[in-house]
Every structure is written in C-alpha cells, then in structure tokens.
C-alpha cells in the first residue's frame, strides 16, 4: 500500500459487497435549461473535488483489502449527457420520464465503473434535471446531501448558502428534562424502561436475522428481488398539511405523521390488491436508516470535513425496525394511524435501538468481516417488507449555478425489498420516491396516490376536530 492510500471504513467495505452494493441518487430539478459549461465550472469550484474520496480510485491490495488511491479527475468522464433525442418520447409527462430513467439506474446490476472515482452526474437536458450518482461507500445520505447543498445559494439572497434547520428531537429534550428532575424515582423508572425496550428490540433484531419474517402480502419481496426491473412514482405532500395533522394529536411530530401516512396508505393499497385476503391488524415491518451524528439533521459541510469534528464524514447511521399494521381503511379513523405511529416511534426513541444496531454492525464488521455482515443485513432485509428514509432539506428556495431549483428528490439502488420509500423535503413540500419491483407492485402511481389521499383524509379529520 502506498503512503497516500487510505483504507476504507468498515461501512464503506460493507457497501462494496455484492448483496449490499448501494448507489445513492440525488435528483435536482431546475427551472431553466442546463448549460453544460456552467455545470463543469460549478464542479471545479465545488467542495466535491476537494474531498479525497471523490478524487480517489477504489483499489484492492494483494490480500483483497480495499483502499482509496488518489488520482487525477477528468470531469468529462463523470458527466453523462442525455440529449433530447435520448429521452423517452412515449412518457406521459416529464416527471414520468425522469422517474423511468431513475428506475433503470436503480437496478442493482447498473453499477458505477471502478476505473474512475465512484461518482457521476447525469444531465437530462430535455427535462432540466441533474442526477448525482454517488456510491454509498463514499458517505451516507446526510454527508452527500450536505456536499450538494454547499454548492447552492438562497434564491432570494444569492450570497448566502441554504439555511439548514435542526429541530431538537423529542427524545433528547425529554431526556434532559428527566435528568434535571429532582425525583430520582422517575429517573430510575425512565432508565429501566429504556433498558427494557432496548432488550426487547435487540432480541427482535437477532430473531429477524435468523428466521422471523413478515407474512406474505401484495408488497412482499425477497432474495434476488434487487435484480428485478423497477418502476418509480412520486408522492408529493405539503409540509403545512403534515403540521396541521400533527397538531391533532398532542406532542406528535411530522415524522409521526409520515409513518401514519405510510401505514394508512399501505392499508388502502392492500385493500385494493387483497380485498378479502388479509387479517386485520397484520404487521408489516419497515426498515429505516437513522442519522446518528451529534447534531440532528443535515450538517454544515465544513463541520463534516474537519478531522476533529464530532460530525465526521462517512457512514454513521443505525437501523430501526418500524412495525405498522394493516387495517381495513373503510373501518378506521384516520387519526388512529397517527396515534399508533406516535406510540411506536416514542418507544423506538426510548429504546436507543438505532445506536444498538450501529454498534453491533460495527462490531460484526470489525470481527467477522464484511461478507458476514453483508449476509446478516441481507437476511434482515429479506425478512422485512419495505425500506424508508427521510432527509430534511432547506426550507427556502435555492439555486445552483444561478439556476433555480424546482425540486429535490433522492433514491437508492434496489434492495431485496419490493418497496423502497425515500423522502426529501424542500421549500414547504416533501417528495417521496416510491420505488417498486414492478413484477410485484405493477402500479406505483396508484400506491403513491394512496399515500397522498391518506394525508388529505387525516387533514380533513383533524380540521373537523377543531
């Protein structure tokens, strides 16, 4: 190994394994036509080329151990320009065409070339859209979104970078109140509850990796499904609508509303797909990735890249299992989904499940190696029903290279799940990419509408309570 080579982190090696190979797609919609030379100039002066991982090849030494090796960047090799003639003229809309292009990229067999640093930018000229393809071994979604936004500026104040808001989480604030409470019995009770929930969820994780699995439904995937053809649809939500719904249940959060929408939307969809075949209360388990950096939410890029920062660059996230339950939508109060989601997420926060899964994953990678860790993660994926991620973006409108941004979206390479949900909020709206294995879920647009209708029904119910 040369002096300038850098070893991959354990998480980075995990995402190079065949079963867990992951590429993150960050999608940026633009108001004005794309100017290729402006894009190149923005790349040259961006933080991307300053970070060593984005200007290094992934190489293996004689023992097969992976390292980052510095190289010269040829920007033209990283830009994939899709001209008007290459676009899909049969698509009903620009959004459908972009989603179909993303779906084709998301099949796990469509990877990145190892002969250059592991990132690309696709320019969809006819659709005024940029797609950043970045290998997960380079960093997690929080790191990569921060790097992208560092090149953006506020639309109404071009000299200022986007404002990234970091709301304090309920769990951390309640912990501080507990520790300051003079009643030692309450403190002991809270610690005991945390330990109990932690043990219960740790056991569930172990059982999921061994044999426990969800029942088969109309959204069930399984081993090998990551190689199946994909389709993508977009469900769009108003953040103000989500806030209106959360106010209907004391101490609820926007995240609680999101999981309530998913639970209600999936119940609606399964009512359509299996009108008489599912037991009421059937559990469907989601797998969520949770950011574990010291500052909640998105980080400023300068903090992420400091060697002495608590918010180090890389992959730092834990997994949590999120059970939701099928209920016949015609018999359910829409706000009951929110109450159940809030109770479930409150228990998850208190259990420290995300921290447990991160520590166990790190220990398994360090002691048993990436192949065993990859196999364990793959089994958990095969035994659950869907994946979900949620990234908070800037609340104000932004621009990149002087071109106003109309939307921000994200998705990732296919997993053995037949349903993958990735949500990004931007300027008062939240777009959720609904990625499906089309041979299992042939109608993602209908599923996306089920999610949108679920939120509207909750909002109407919340308004009626006032």
C-alpha positions in Angstrom: 0.0 0.0 0.0 1.4 3.4 -1.0 1.8 6.2 1.6 -1.1 8.2 0.3 -3.5 5.3 0.2 -6.4 5.4 2.7 -8.1 2.2 3.9 -11.9 2.0 3.5 -14.0 2.3 6.6 -15.9 -0.9 7.7 -19.2 0.6 6.5 -17.6 1.5 3.2 -16.5 -2.1 2.7 -20.0 -3.3 3.5 -21.4 -1.3 0.6 -19.0 -2.9 -1.8 -20.3 -6.4 -1.1 -22.4 -7.9 -3.9 -25.5 -8.3 -1.7 -25.4 -4.7 -0.3 -23.9 -2.7 -3.2 -25.6 0.7 -3.0 -25.6 3.8 -5.1 -27.4 7.0 -3.9 -29.2 9.1 -6.5 -29.8 12.7 -5.6 -32.2 14.3 -8.2 -32.2 18.1 -8.7 -34.9 19.7 -10.9 -34.0 23.1 -12.5 -36.2 25.9 -13.7 -34.0 26.9 -16.7 -32.2 24.9 -19.4 -28.9 23.3 -18.4 -25.7 24.9 -19.5 -23.0 22.1 -19.6 -20.1 24.5 -19.2 -21.7 26.1 -16.2 -22.1 22.6 -14.7 -18.4 21.9 -15.2 -17.4 25.2 -13.7 -19.5 24.6 -10.6 -17.9 21.1 -10.2 -14.4 22.6 -10.5 -15.0 25.1 -7.7 -17.2 22.8 -5.5 -16.2 21.0 -2.3 -16.7 17.7 -4.1 -13.2 17.8 -5.8 -11.6 19.0 -2.5 -12.6 15.8 -0.7 -10.1 13.0 -1.1 -12.7 10.2 -1.5 -14.1 11.9 -4.6 -10.7 12.1 -6.3 -9.6 8.6 -5.5 -9.9 5.2 -7.1 -11.1 2.2 -5.1 -8.3 -0.4 -5.4 -7.6 -3.8 -3.8 -4.2 -4.9 -2.5 -2.7 -8.3 -2.8 -4.8 -9.5 0.2 -8.0 -8.2 -1.4 -8.4 -5.4 1.1 -9.9 -2.2 -0.4 -8.2 1.2 -0.3 -8.7 4.7 -1.7 -5.9 5.7 -4.1 -5.6 9.4 -5.2 -5.9 10.0 -8.9 -6.4 12.9 -11.3 -10.0 13.8 -12.1 -11.2 14.2 -15.7 -14.6 15.9 -15.3 -15.8 14.8 -18.7 -15.6 11.2 -17.7 -18.0 11.9 -14.8 -20.6 13.8 -16.8 -23.2 11.7 -18.7 -25.2 14.0 -21.0 -28.6 12.7 -22.1 -29.7 14.8 -25.1 -33.3 15.4 -26.3 -33.1 12.5 -28.8 -32.1 10.1 -26.0 -35.2 11.0 -23.8 -38.3 8.8 -23.7 -40.8 10.4 -26.0 -43.5 7.9 -25.1 -43.7 9.2 -21.5 -46.9 10.9 -20.5 -45.0 13.7 -18.7 -41.6 15.0 -17.9 -41.9 13.5 -14.3 -42.7 10.1 -15.7 -39.7 10.2 -18.0 -37.3 11.2 -15.2 -38.7 8.5 -12.9 -38.3 5.9 -15.6 -34.7 6.9 -16.2 -34.1 6.7 -12.4 -35.8 3.3 -12.2 -33.4 1.9 -14.9 -30.4 3.3 -12.9 -31.7 1.8 -9.7 -31.5 -1.9 -10.7 -28.6 -3.2 -8.7 -26.8 -4.5 -11.8 -26.4 -1.0 -13.1 -23.4 0.0 -11.0 -20.5 2.5 -11.3 -17.3 1.9 -13.2 -14.3 1.0 -10.8 -12.0 2.6 -13.4 -12.7 6.1 -12.1 -13.8 7.6 -8.7 -17.2 6.3 -7.7 -19.5 9.2 -8.7 -21.2 10.5 -11.8 -23.6 13.4 -12.8 -26.2 12.7 -15.4 -27.6 15.7 -17.2 -31.1 15.1 -18.6 -31.1 18.1 -20.9 -34.7 17.8 -22.2 -36.0 17.6 -18.6 -33.8 20.2 -17.0 -32.7 17.7 -14.4 -29.4 16.7 -12.8 -28.9 13.2 -11.2 -26.0 12.8 -8.9 -25.0 9.1 -8.7 -22.7 8.5 -5.7 -21.5 5.2 -4.3 -22.7 4.7 -0.7 -19.1 3.7 0.3 -18.2 7.4 -0.2 -20.6 8.5 2.6 -24.1 8.4 3.9 -27.1 10.4 2.6 -26.6 13.2 5.2 -22.9 13.7 4.2 -23.7 13.7 0.5 -26.7 16.0 0.7 -24.6 18.4 2.7 -22.0 18.4 0.0 -24.6 19.1 -2.7 -26.2 21.9 -0.8 -22.8 23.5 -0.1 -22.7 24.4 -3.8 -26.2 26.0 -3.6 -27.3 29.5 -2.7 -30.5 31.0 -1.5 -32.7 32.2 -4.3 -33.7 35.4 -2.6 -30.1 36.0 -1.2 -27.5 34.7 -3.7 -24.6 35.4 -1.4 -25.9 33.1 1.3 -25.8 29.3 1.5 -29.1 27.4 2.3 -30.3 27.5 5.9 -30.4 24.0 7.3 -32.7 23.8 10.2 -32.0 21.4 13.1 -35.1 20.9 15.3 -34.4 19.4 18.6 -35.8 15.9 18.8 -38.4 14.9 21.4 -36.3 12.1 22.7 -33.2 14.2 23.6 -35.2 17.1 25.1 -37.3 14.7 27.3 -34.0 13.0 28.4 -32.7 16.4 29.6 -35.9 17.1 31.5 -35.7 13.7 33.1 -32.1 14.1 34.3 -32.9 17.6 35.8 -36.0 16.2 37.6 -35.2 16.0 41.4 -37.4 12.9 41.7 -34.9 10.1 41.5 -37.7 7.5 41.2 -38.9 9.0 37.9 -35.3 9.0 36.6 -34.8 5.3 37.6 -38.1 4.4 36.0 -37.1 6.0 32.7 -33.8 4.3 32.7 -35.5 0.9 33.4 -37.9 1.5 30.6 -35.1 2.4 28.2 -33.2 -0.8 29.2 -36.3 -2.9 28.8 -37.3 -1.6 25.4 -33.6 -1.9 24.3 -33.5 -5.6 25.3 -36.8 -6.3 23.5 -35.8 -4.6 20.3 -32.3 -6.2 20.4 -33.9 -9.6 20.6 -36.2 -8.8 17.7 -33.2 -7.7 15.6 -31.5 -11.0 16.3 -34.6 -13.0 15.5 -35.1 -11.1 12.3 -31.6 -12.1 11.2 -32.3 -15.7 12.0 -35.9 -16.8 11.0 -38.6 -14.3 12.0 -40.2 -12.7 8.9 -43.3 -10.8 7.8 -46.2 -12.6 6.3 -46.6 -12.6 2.5 -48.7 -9.7 1.2 -49.0 -7.8 -2.1 -45.8 -5.9 -1.4 -43.5 -8.7 -0.2 -40.1 -9.0 -1.8 -37.3 -11.5 -1.1 -33.9 -12.8 -2.1 -32.9 -11.8 -5.6 -35.6 -9.1 -6.0 -32.9 -6.4 -6.0 -32.1 -7.6 -9.6 -35.7 -7.3 -10.9 -36.9 -4.4 -13.1 -38.0 -1.3 -11.3 -40.6 1.4 -11.5 -40.7 4.7 -9.6 -43.6 7.1 -8.9 -43.6 10.3 -6.8 -45.9 11.1 -3.9 -45.9 14.8 -3.0 -47.0 16.3 0.3 -47.5 19.8 1.8 -45.4 20.3 4.9 -48.1 22.6 6.2 -50.7 19.9 5.8 -48.5 17.5 7.8 -48.1 20.1 10.5 -51.8 20.6 10.6 -52.3 16.8 11.1 -49.7 16.5 13.8 -51.4 19.2 15.9 -54.4 17.0 16.2 -52.5 14.6 18.5 -50.6 16.0 21.5 -46.8 16.0 21.1 -46.9 14.3 17.7 -44.2 15.2 15.2 -44.0 15.4 11.4 -42.1 12.1 11.4 -45.1 10.5 13.3 -47.4 11.9 10.5 -45.1 10.4 7.8 -45.4 6.9 9.3 -49.1 7.3 9.8 -49.4 8.2 6.2 -47.4 5.1 5.2 -49.5 2.8 7.4 -52.8 4.2 6.1 -51.6 4.3 2.5 -50.4 0.7 2.5 -53.7 -0.4 4.1 -55.6 1.4 1.3 -53.4 -0.2 -1.3 -53.7 -3.7 0.2 -57.5 -3.3 0.4 -57.4 -2.9 -3.4 -54.9 -5.7 -4.0 -56.3 -8.2 -1.5 -59.9 -7.1 -0.7 -60.7 -10.3 1.3 -57.4 -12.0 2.0 -55.6 -10.1 4.8 -56.2 -10.4 8.6 -57.0 -7.0 10.2 -54.0 -5.9 12.4 -51.5 -7.8 10.3 -47.9 -6.5 10.9 -45.8 -5.1 8.1 -42.3 -4.2 9.1 -40.3 -1.3 7.7 -36.6 -0.8 8.0 -35.4 2.8 8.5 -31.9 4.3 8.4 -31.4 6.9 11.3 -28.7 9.5 11.3 -26.6 9.2 14.5 -24.5 12.4 14.1 -24.2 14.6 17.2 -26.1 17.4 15.6 -29.5 16.3 14.4 -30.5 16.7 10.7 -28.2 17.9 7.9 -24.7 19.1 8.9 -22.7 22.0 7.5 -20.1 20.6 5.1 -17.3 22.5 6.9 -18.1 20.6 10.1 -18.3 17.2 8.3 -14.9 17.6 6.8 -13.0 18.7 10.0 -10.9 15.9 11.4 -11.6 16.9 14.9 -15.3 17.4 14.4 -17.9 15.3 16.2 -19.8 15.1 12.9 -17.2 13.2 10.9 -17.6 12.4 7.2 -18.6 8.9 6.3 -21.4 6.5 7.1 -22.8 6.9 10.6 -26.4 5.6 10.8 -28.3 2.9 12.6 -31.2 0.7 11.5 -34.5 0.5 13.3 -37.4 -1.8 12.7 -40.7 0.0 12.3 -43.8 -2.2 12.6 -47.0 -0.8 11.1 -50.3 -2.6 10.9 -52.8 -3.3 8.2 -56.4 -2.1 9.0 -59.3 -2.1 6.6 -59.4 1.6 5.6 -63.2 1.7 5.5 -63.4 0.8 9.2 -60.6 3.1 10.5 -60.5 6.6 12.0 -57.7 8.2 10.0 -56.2 9.8 13.2 -55.9 6.3 14.8 -53.0 5.7 12.4 -51.2 8.7 13.8 -51.8 7.7 17.4 -50.4 4.2 16.8 -47.4 5.6 14.8 -46.6 8.1 17.6 -46.7 5.4 20.3 -44.5 3.1 18.3 -41.9 5.8 17.4 -41.8 7.1 21.1 -40.9 3.6 22.2 -38.2 3.4 19.5 -36.7 6.7 20.6 -36.5 5.5 24.2 -35.0 2.1 23.3 -31.8 3.5 21.6 -32.3 0.8 19.0 -30.5 2.8 16.3 -27.4 3.2 18.5 -27.5 -0.5 19.3 -27.8 -1.6 15.7 -24.9 0.7 14.7 -22.6 -0.6 17.5 -23.5 -4.2 16.7 -23.0 -3.7 13.0 -19.6 -2.0 13.6 -18.6 -4.9 15.9 -19.6 -7.6 13.4 -17.8 -5.8 10.5 -14.6 -5.5 12.6 -14.5 -9.0 14.0 -16.3 -11.2 11.4 -15.7 -9.2 8.2 -17.8 -7.5 5.5 -19.1 -10.8 4.0 -20.7 -12.0 7.2 -22.1 -8.5 8.0 -23.4 -8.2 4.4 -25.2 -11.6 4.7 -26.7 -10.6 8.0 -28.0 -7.3 6.7 -29.4 -9.1 3.6 -31.3 -11.6 5.7 -32.9 -8.8 7.7 -33.9 -7.0 4.5 -35.4 -10.3 3.1 -37.4 -10.8 6.4 -39.0 -7.3 6.4 -41.4 -5.6 4.0 -40.0 -2.2 2.9 -37.3 0.4 3.4 -37.8 4.1 4.3 -35.5 7.1 4.6 -36.3 10.8 5.3 -33.9 13.7 4.8 -34.8 17.2 5.8 -33.7 19.8 3.2 -33.7 23.6 3.1 -37.0 25.4 3.9 -36.3 28.2 1.5 -36.0 28.1 -2.3 -32.4 27.7 -3.6 -30.4 27.8 -6.8 -27.3 26.1 -8.1 -25.1 27.7 -10.7 -27.6 30.6 -10.8 -30.4 28.2 -11.9 -33.4 28.0 -9.5 -34.0 24.5 -8.1 -37.6 23.3 -8.6 -37.4 20.1 -6.6 -35.0 17.9 -4.6 -35.5 14.1 -4.6 -33.5 11.0 -3.7 -33.5 7.3 -4.1 -31.0 4.4 -3.9 -30.1 1.2 -5.7 -32.6 -1.6 -5.5 -32.7 -3.9 -2.4 -34.4 -7.2 -1.9 -37.5 -5.2 -0.8 -40.2 -4.8 -3.5 -40.9 -1.3 -1.9 -38.4 1.4 -1.1 -39.6 4.9 0.1 -37.2 7.9 0.1 -38.5 11.3 1.2 -36.8 14.7 0.9 -38.4 18.0 2.0 -37.7 21.2 0.2 -39.3 24.7 0.3 -42.5 23.7 2.0 -43.1 20.4 0.2 -41.9 16.8 0.7 -41.5 14.5 -2.3 -41.4 10.7 -1.6 -40.0 8.5 -4.3 -41.9 5.2 -4.4 -39.6 2.7 -5.9 -41.0 -0.8 -6.6 -40.2 -4.1 -8.2 -42.7 -3.8 -11.0 -43.5 -7.5 -11.2 -44.7 -7.4 -7.6 -46.2 -3.9 -7.4 -47.1 -3.1 -11.0 -49.0 0.2 -10.2 -46.7 2.5 -8.1 -48.6 5.6 -9.3 -51.8 4.2 -7.6 -49.8 3.4 -4.5 -48.3 7.0 -4.4 -51.9 8.3 -4.7 -52.9 6.1 -1.8 -50.3 7.9 0.3 -51.4 11.3 -0.8 -55.0 10.6 -0.2 -54.2 9.2 3.3 -52.7 12.6 4.3 -55.6 14.5 2.9 -58.1 12.3 4.8 -56.2 12.9 8.0 -56.1 16.6 7.4 -59.9 16.7 6.9 -60.4 14.6 10.1 -58.1 16.9 12.0 -59.9 20.0 10.7 -63.3 18.5 11.8 -62.0 18.1 15.4 -61.2 21.8 15.8 
